[in-house]
Amino acid sequence: MDGSAGADGSDESDVETELDWQAHAIIEAIHDNGGTADTSEIRAITGIDDYNVVLYRLNTKLEPHGLVDLMQPDPDGGRPRAKVVTLTEQGKAFAERLTTDEDDSDDSPVSSIERIERLEAQMNAPYGSWDTENRREYEYVVEGMVAMRDFLREKHGEEFEEYMAEHTSG
């Protein structure tokens, strides 16, 4: 990373540490797919089964940092279609750096230490500064939301999916 500013004014090195392995996988999947992919293709390429995991990273991490552009196609017969994601020029450059970093054959102790430090920063990014109580509360809320979503899907099936498509960014 050269330390230049990103689209949102952040330093590119900050972007790299803020993005977790799933965000990196999404960027690489789009890059490997020619620079454009819909969310269904991204899920298939990355193996990330949960649609919400992909959407969260697109909407709160990748788009705000200027790495991707999102487009919601018009519904097909009233049914929502998968979002189309395109790498921006900044996103293409970021994907190239990710690929170069992974292909880097420099096994010197310094490069290994730098990689470990970068991975540690990525692992701690979601809530690294939170204390144990805040982490537990967050995990409890997420578990509750997932349980409610699963309950509503089970009880209301297609009606729930239509409601979600109309009222969320997914």
C-alpha positions in Angstrom: 0.0 0.0 0.0 1.3 3.4 -0.9 -0.6 5.3 1.7 -2.6 7.3 -0.8 -6.1 8.4 0.2 -9.1 6.3 -0.8 -12.4 7.6 -2.2 -13.7 8.2 1.3 -10.6 10.1 2.4 -9.2 7.1 4.3 -5.6 5.9 4.0 -5.4 2.8 1.8 -3.5 1.0 4.6 -6.4 1.7 6.9 -8.8 0.1 4.3 -6.7 -3.0 4.1 -6.7 -3.5 7.9 -10.4 -2.7 8.1 -11.4 -5.4 5.6 -11.6 -8.9 6.8 -10.9 -12.1 4.8 -14.5 -12.3 3.5 -14.3 -8.8 2.1 -11.0 -9.7 0.4 -12.6 -12.9 -0.9 -15.4 -10.8 -2.4 -13.0 -8.4 -4.1 -11.0 -11.3 -5.5 -14.1 -13.1 -6.7 -15.3 -10.0 -8.6 -11.8 -9.4 -10.0 -11.6 -13.1 -11.1 -15.0 -12.8 -12.8 -13.8 -10.0 -15.1 -14.5 -7.0 -12.7 -18.3 -7.5 -12.5 -20.4 -10.1 -10.7 -23.9 -10.3 -9.2 -24.3 -11.3 -5.6 -25.4 -14.8 -6.5 -22.2 -15.3 -8.5 -20.1 -13.8 -5.6 -21.7 -16.3 -3.2 -21.0 -19.2 -5.5 -17.4 -18.2 -6.2 -16.5 -17.4 -2.6 -18.5 -20.2 -0.9 -20.0 -17.6 1.5 -23.5 -19.1 1.9 -25.1 -16.2 3.8 -26.4 -13.5 1.5 -26.4 -11.0 4.4 -22.6 -11.5 4.9 -22.0 -10.5 1.3 -24.4 -7.6 1.5 -23.0 -6.3 4.7 -19.5 -6.2 3.3 -20.6 -4.6 0.1 -22.8 -1.9 1.7 -20.7 -1.1 4.8 -17.1 -1.8 3.8 -16.4 -2.0 0.1 -18.7 0.6 -1.4 -18.0 3.3 1.2 -14.3 2.8 0.6 -14.8 3.4 -3.2 -13.8 -0.2 -4.1 -17.1 -1.2 -5.8 -20.2 0.3 -7.4 -23.5 -1.4 -6.7 -26.5 -1.5 -9.0 -29.9 -3.0 -8.3 -31.5 -4.2 -11.5 -35.2 -3.7 -12.1 -37.3 -6.6 -10.7 -38.0 -9.5 -13.0 -41.7 -10.2 -13.0 -42.1 -8.6 -9.5 -39.3 -10.7 -8.1 -36.1 -8.8 -7.1 -32.9 -9.6 -9.0 -29.4 -10.0 -7.5 -27.4 -6.8 -7.1 -24.7 -6.3 -9.7 -21.3 -5.3 -8.3 -18.5 -3.7 -10.4 -15.0 -3.0 -9.2 -14.1 0.7 -9.5 -10.6 1.6 -10.7 -9.5 1.8 -7.0 -11.1 -1.7 -6.5 -9.2 -3.1 -9.4 -6.0 -1.7 -8.1 -6.8 -3.1 -4.6 -7.6 -6.6 -6.1 -4.3 -6.5 -8.0 -2.4 -5.8 -4.8 -4.2 -8.6 -3.0 -3.3 -11.0 -5.8 0.3 -9.7 -5.9 0.6 -10.0 -2.1 -0.6 -13.7 -2.2 1.7 -14.5 -5.1 4.7 -12.8 -3.4 7.4 -15.4 -3.0 9.4 -13.3 -0.6 9.6 -15.6 2.4 11.9 -13.3 4.4 11.2 -13.0 8.1 10.3 -9.3 7.6 7.6 -10.0 5.0 6.2 -12.9 7.1 6.0 -10.7 10.2 4.3 -7.9 8.1 1.8 -10.5 6.8 1.1 -11.8 10.3 0.6 -8.2 11.6 -1.7 -7.4 8.7 -3.8 -10.5 9.4 -4.0 -9.8 13.1 -5.2 -6.3 12.4 -7.9 -7.7 10.0 -9.0 -10.2 12.6 -9.4 -7.5 15.2 -11.0 -4.9 13.0 -14.7 -5.7 13.5 -14.7 -5.0 17.2 -11.1 -5.0 18.3 -11.5 -2.1 20.7 -14.6 -3.5 22.3 -14.4 -5.1 25.8 -15.6 -8.6 26.4 -19.1 -7.4 27.6 -19.6 -5.4 24.4 -18.5 -8.4 22.3 -20.9 -10.7 24.1 -23.8 -8.2 23.7 -23.1 -7.8 20.0 -22.9 -11.6 19.5 -26.2 -12.0 21.4 -27.9 -9.4 19.3 -26.7 -11.0 16.1 -27.8 -14.5 17.2 -31.2 -13.0 18.1 -31.6 -11.4 14.7 -30.6 -14.6 12.9 -33.1 -16.6 15.0 -35.8 -14.1 14.2 -35.0 -14.2 10.5 -35.1 -18.0 10.5 -38.4 -18.0 12.4 -40.0 -15.6 10.0 -38.7 -17.5 7.0 -40.1 -20.7 8.4 -43.5 -19.2 9.2 -43.9 -16.8 6.2 -41.6 -18.1 3.5 -42.0 -16.3 0.2 -44.0 -13.4 1.8 -41.0 -12.7 4.2 -38.5 -12.8 1.3 -40.6 -10.4 -0.7 -40.9 -8.1 2.3 -37.1 -8.2 2.8 -36.5 -7.4 -0.8 -38.7 -4.4 -0.7 -37.5 -3.0 2.7 -33.8 -3.7 2.7 -30.8 -2.9 0.6 -30.5 -6.6 -0.4 
